[in-house]
Amino acid sequence: MMKRFFTPAVVLLFFWSTALASERGQKKLGLTGEYNFGSELLGAAFAVNATDWFRLQLGYAFPAKTPNKFNAQLEGAGKLFVPDWNFSPYIGLGSGPSSGTIAVIIGVDYTAQSGFNLGAGYSQVSTNGASGTVIYIGYYF
């Protein structure tokens, strides 16, 4: 019984303790790579942590299934985080996989003291109903 409780408690304590002092305010510029499972887009983005609770990003994405056909799409997003947390839920708005669409994004994001960034989320495009799970990895300077 103790072992069942101990493992989740240690994991939660680790994330809670690392979440107390945000690195987003210290690490301003970053590069990320992401994959959207719903639209099957692979992308790269340049990001700026304007504050420890707000991030802007701009990048390109292209269809992962047809790498020989370069059909890049400009994408951008703004995300809101919980202030002062390294491991934080977020909500944001971004451009969808087609021009002129808006996506609502929710997820979790972790930024380590070294600048390493890892996150996952879910995006729902408002105009055409497209949705998908997004994962990303990056580094902030």
N, C-alpha and C positions, 0 to 999 in steps of 0.2 A: 504494500500500500504506500509506504514512504517513497519508494523509487518512482512510482507513477506521478506523485506530486512533485518530487524534487526536480526532475528534468525540466518540466515546463516552468517551474518557478525560477530556476537558474537562467533559462533563456529569457524570460520576461525581465528579470533583474538586470541582465546584461544590456538589453535594448533600452530599458528605462534609464540606467546609469549613463549610457552613451548618449542618450537623448537630451540630457540636461543642459548642455552647452552647445549651441548651434555653430557649426563650421560654415554655414552658408553666408554669414555676415563677414567672415574672414576670407573665404575663397570666392573671388568675384567672377573670374572668367573660366569657362569650361568648354570642353568638346565632348559630345556624346554620340553614341551609335545606338540605334533602336530598331526593333522589329515589331510590326503590327500583324498579329495573327489573323485578324478579321479581313483586312484588305490586302494582306500578304505584301506589305511594303517594307522595304529595307531602307534605312535612312541614316543620315549624319547631320548633326546640328551644332551650331555655336550658341552658347548660352551665357547670360549675364545675370548674376545674383544681384539685383538692385538693392535689396535689403536681405535680412535673414528670413523674411517671410514672403518675398516676392521674387520670382524668376521669369525672365523673358528668354525665349529661344527662337532661333530662325535657322532653317536648314532645308535640305533637299531629301526627297524620298523617291524611290523607283521600284517598279514591280520586281519582286525577288524571283518569280518563276520564269521571267524572260530576261535574263541578264544580257543577252546579245542585242536586245532592242532597248536602247536608252531612252526612256520616257520619264525624265525627271519631273517632279512636281515640287514647287515651293511650298513649304509648310512653316507655320509659326505657332507659338503658344505662349500663354501667360499662366503661371501657376501660383497659387497662394498656399503657404505652409503655416504650420503652428510655429509662432516665434520661439526661438531659443531651443528648438528640438533638432537634433541630428537625424533621428529616425522619426519621420513625421508623415501623417496623412496629408494629402493635398487635393485641391479642387482647382480646376482651371478651364480656360477656353482656348481653343486652337482652331486652325484651319483644317478642314476635312480633306479626304483624298481627292476630291474634285475641286476645281477652283470655284470660289464663291460659297462654299459650304462652311458651316460653323460646327465644331465638335465640342461637347462638354466632356471633360476629362476628370476622373477621380482615381486616386491610387495612393501608394506609399512610396517614400523616397528616403534613402539613407546616404548621408555624406560623412565620410570618415575624416578624421583629423588630417590624414595624409592628402586629402583631396579626392580620393576614390569615391565614386558615386554609383549607386545601384538603385533601380526603381522598377516598379511595375504598376500598371493601371488599366483602366477600362475607358474606352472612348465611345461616345454615342454621337453620331452625326445627326444634326437636327433636321436637315432638309430631305435626305433620302433614306434615313433609317439605318444606314450602315453602322456597324459597331464592331468592336474587337478589343482583344487584350493586347496591351503594349508592354514590352519589356525594354529596358535600356541600361547601358553601362557607360560610364564616362570618367573624366578626370577634371578637377577644378584647380586653378592656380591661385 
